[in-house]
C-alpha cells in the first residue's frame, strides 16, 4: 500500500541513520570538550613491578601472564 503513496522505506531509513550518527558525533564532541575520557578504560598495570620482573629475566610473555594483562598491552605501556 505504501508504494502507491510514494513512501520510500529505504530513503527514510537512510535519513534516520544519518540523524542518529550526527547526534552521536555531537554527543562525543560535547563529552570531549567537557574533558571526559572517550573509549575503553585503561587496565590497571603496575609498570614498576613489570620492569622488575623483566630485569629478573622473565620473558615478556611470562611477565604479562603474572601481571594478568595481554602481552601487547604490557609492551605498549612499557614503550610509552
C-alpha positions as semicolon CSV with decimal commas, in nm:
position;residue;x (nm);y (nm);z (nm)
1;X;0,000;0,000;0,000
2;X;0,282;0,243;0,085
3;X;0,430;0,207;-0,262
4;X;0,110;0,350;-0,401
5;X;0,155;0,660;-0,187
6;X;0,516;0,705;-0,295
7;X;0,664;0,624;0,051
8;X;1,026;0,511;0,022
9;X;1,130;0,296;0,320
10;X;1,496;0,281;0,215
11;X;1,523;0,657;0,186
12;X;1,354;0,707;0,521
13;X;1,589;0,463;0,696
14;X;1,888;0,645;0,544
15;X;1,763;0,974;0,686
16;X;1,707;0,819;1,030
17;X;2,053;0,662;1,023
18;X;2,215;0,995;0,930
19;X;2,030;1,172;1,213
20;X;2,141;0,911;1,466
21;X;2,502;0,937;1,351
22;X;2,506;1,316;1,373
23;X;2,357;1,304;1,725
24;X;2,618;1,051;1,835
25;X;2,905;1,257;1,691
26;X;2,768;1,571;1,857
27;X;2,749;1,392;2,192
28;X;3,106;1,267;2,163
29;X;3,224;1,616;2,071
30;X;3,046;1,763;2,376
31;X;3,200;1,499;2,602
32;X;3,549;1,570;2,470
33;X;3,504;1,943;2,520
34;X;3,393;1,871;2,878
35;X;3,718;1,678;2,931
36;X;3,559;1,334;2,958
37;X;3,752;1,021;2,861
38;X;3,623;0,861;2,541
39;X;3,679;0,489;2,487
40;X;3,762;0,190;2,699
41;X;3,916;0,243;3,041
42;X;4,284;0,156;3,078
43;X;4,369;-0,166;3,256
44;X;4,545;-0,114;3,587
45;X;4,909;-0,214;3,548
46;X;5,199;-0,175;3,787
47;X;5,478;-0,082;3,548
48;X;5,741;-0,084;3,821
49;X;5,664;-0,448;3,905
50;X;5,661;-0,540;3,536
51;X;6,002;-0,380;3,479
52;X;6,133;-0,560;3,787
53;X;6,016;-0,899;3,656
54;X;6,170;-0,828;3,317
55;X;6,500;-0,729;3,476
56;X;6,498;-1,056;3,673
57;X;6,495;-1,243;3,343
58;X;6,127;-1,321;3,295
59;X;6,011;-1,311;2,934
60;X;5,757;-1,059;2,813
61;X;5,501;-1,340;2,787
62;X;5,563;-1,466;3,143
63;X;5,559;-1,113;3,282
64;X;5,229;-1,038;3,111
65;X;5,079;-1,360;3,248
66;X;5,194;-1,279;3,601
67;X;5,057;-0,925;3,572
68;X;4,726;-1,051;3,429
69;X;4,733;-0,840;3,111
70;X;4,775;-0,922;2,743
71;X;5,132;-0,918;2,611
72;X;5,056;-0,637;2,367
73;X;4,914;-0,420;2,647
74;X;5,230;-0,472;2,852
75;X;5,454;-0,397;2,554
76;X;5,257;-0,082;2,461
77;X;5,253;0,055;2,816
78;X;5,625;-0,010;2,866
79;X;5,703;0,175;2,542
80;X;5,514;0,488;2,644
